[in-house]
Each structure stands twice: as C-alpha cells, then as structure tokens.
C-alpha cells in the first residue's frame, strides 16, 4: 500500500509539469484529430482552472496558428482552396477588421484555420501575422475557458440569441470600403 501511495505522489509531482505540455501538444495536433478548438479550451478550463487554462489554451492555439502559417506557405494549392472558401463565405472583395476576426474566432461553427487564412491575407509578413494571431486568440482562450460550463448548460434559445448577437456585431464592425480591381470591373477582351 505504501508503494502505491509513493507512486501516486511521484506521478503527481512529475505530471504537474507534463500535463500542461501534453495539453499544449494536444492543441497543436488537434487539427489532425478533427477536434474543435472550443472543446479543448473548455476542457482546459475544467482541468487547470480559469487562469492557467486560458494561458495554456492561448499558448497552444497560438502555436497551432504559427505552425499553420508555415505549412500553408509550403502548400500553395491548399492555400488556394482555403482562399476560395474564404471568398465564398465572406465575399470576393470584403476585407475583415480585427474585431471581426476576433468574433469569428469565438464563433464555434467557423473553421479555425479559415480565420487564420483571413489573418494571412490581412498581414504582410510573419511578424504581423503572429501579432494578429495572438490578439485574435486571446478572446477565444478566455471565452471558452471561463464560460465553458456555462455555455454548455445554456438552453438552445439562449445559444441562438448569442449567435444572433455575434452575427449582428460581425456586420456592424465590418470595414465599410470595397476594393475593386480593374479586371473585376471590366471583362478582359477574349478575342485577343
């Protein structure tokens, strides 16, 4: 019996460092397992509490975003597919603002890496992408970590009201300019 107690105490001491690392690694491999980001953040809040759960989720989600940046740059065909999907969802000439990207991050039915594509298109280099990724991931990590149990226990009516509010805010926070290219305005001469 003493051996079991010693083993439990030793494993608790050694896993106190391993658990956050495993949680962050799980965030990184999450896209390959098709697990929603919100689920992992909610789990982090339940396991580590509000403060540490939000910090670990922010680290994991940001690392996932940064790794996605390098992978998508290596795969131009996949980038083109994501870009076409973004155009279908948000329009060909729409440009998203940072508050809109933050709202998209916390919307559960919008693909996480589709929002990353929007951030790539908003920025010029990796440094700007990393800054916007961190800024857009903060509300995601805090929201789902702190309100995880509350959000799961809501009735469907309140969830629909919350999603309606997010959609209205998304519309109100948009950039009010449209950029049209010359080729889009005039059709190219096909006879040449």
Secondary structure, 3 states (H helix, E strand, C coil): CHHHHHHHHHHHHHHHHHHHHHHHHHHHHHHHHCCCHHHHHHHHHHHHHHHHHHHHHHHHHHHHHHHHHHHHHHCHHHHHHHHHHHHHHHCCCCCCCHHHHHHHHHCCCCCHHHHHHHHHHHCCCHHHHHHHHHHHHHHHHHHHHHCHHHHHCCCHHHHHHHHHHHHHHHHHCCCCCCCCCHHHHCCCCCCC
